[in-house]
């Protein structure tokens, strides 16, 4: 299936055509087609192990598809990935690494060249502004490892913003946070989505559905857009505990506002 | 202590030993901090042991083949850097098991060193010095080499601290920013190899890993930035090497072993002190 594309934008932020991907002999994604319009706040949802993170890694160019085509901001991901602020899953970071918040955000100013020494004045200004954007300006000199989980996630989003991106791609940004912090984080992402394309991967259906304007469901390597009433039973299969599930239905094809239904 | 200071004035080799300990402390503190934060202690251990192959090769060339310019330090540098590059290549090929490669380098390097030495005529009294360390054997020429190695290591880390720290903290993110993570991993491995070679003269092959980890680990408990961690680790390493030299002189004990024990004692103090400090302060103020 293909998501709606805004008529004024000839090239969507993300475009996948018949994308397949396999880890060795295990096929993870089977012929995925997807378009994410520029300026939208989109979420890829689905159960753990369903292929969501793989999809995001294909989008940002960290993985290459076995077949099919991936376009990111109108180009091959290898060319355009530096225009995307990527937030990988948090669990690969060393929680004891001695580094300050400003240093972490400063890594967003890195490029592939052989730049000598530390950050320049403009870089430091961008770091300061990025921390302000996520409400963490007062944490700049604090130790990253001493922050709460929610603060750490905001700092990593600031690092992504410091790349001066056209799009944010975030893998499970709210994982491991308490419910209040999760909602605060998605409120922040909603505000950032007013000026950037935002694509998140999450398994929190309730959480994303109250914030995003496009939901893509990946399960068992297949992609579904729960944009109609008929998709609801399918989603219920993916998430057995459907009593509190919120589904997002789209009435229009041009990046519509979310509509909620509580089962 | 007065014995030691008076001996320092009259015995040049003691002054060389003190200088060697202080010089190598700089590289050990700087690179040790990278070893600890990048969790590459096993790679450092593998490189340290592989260096014996270079030492043995240089002895064999000099003694059995008549290659006069072959010096154990040269052999150690060549084999250490070669093994670092090999390890970097294996790590870059992600389907290879790096831990297996480290174990192989560790064992094969030692075996090669033993074989070369077995074929080298004559008894080398300073062989045990390379294995267990004898900083008292450092001569002025070796000291100049150690200063050169240190200068290279510290200069590279200082100039390229941003990509080195960024690839240590989050290589996945750095790669997507266009940073060549494999290249920087290789450069760090070469820096580790050069530091290992200089430390061999202070504590010996067997105990190199202690000076690459204990001072940096102690510093990690006391600091919140890699840069500060490096500075504190240099101080800890300098205190350990100087303390080890003084105490071993006083009690007539092997200097390398005493240096490692002093470093371990400082690590324990830092660990306990940091625990007590954080218990008294509110969370988040580290």
Interface residues (C-beta under 8 A of the other chain):
Chain A: X60 X61 X62 X81 X82 X84 X86 X88 X92 X93 X94 X96 X97 X98 X99 X100 X103 X104 X106 X107 X108 X110 X111 X112 X114 X115 X116 X117 X118 X119 X142 X143 X145 X146 X147 X148 X159 X163
Chain B: X37 X39 X159 X160 X161 X162 X163 X165 X166 X168 X169 X170 X172 X173 X174 X175 X176 X177 X178 X179 X180 X220 X223 X224 X225 X226 X228 X229 X283 X284 X285 X286
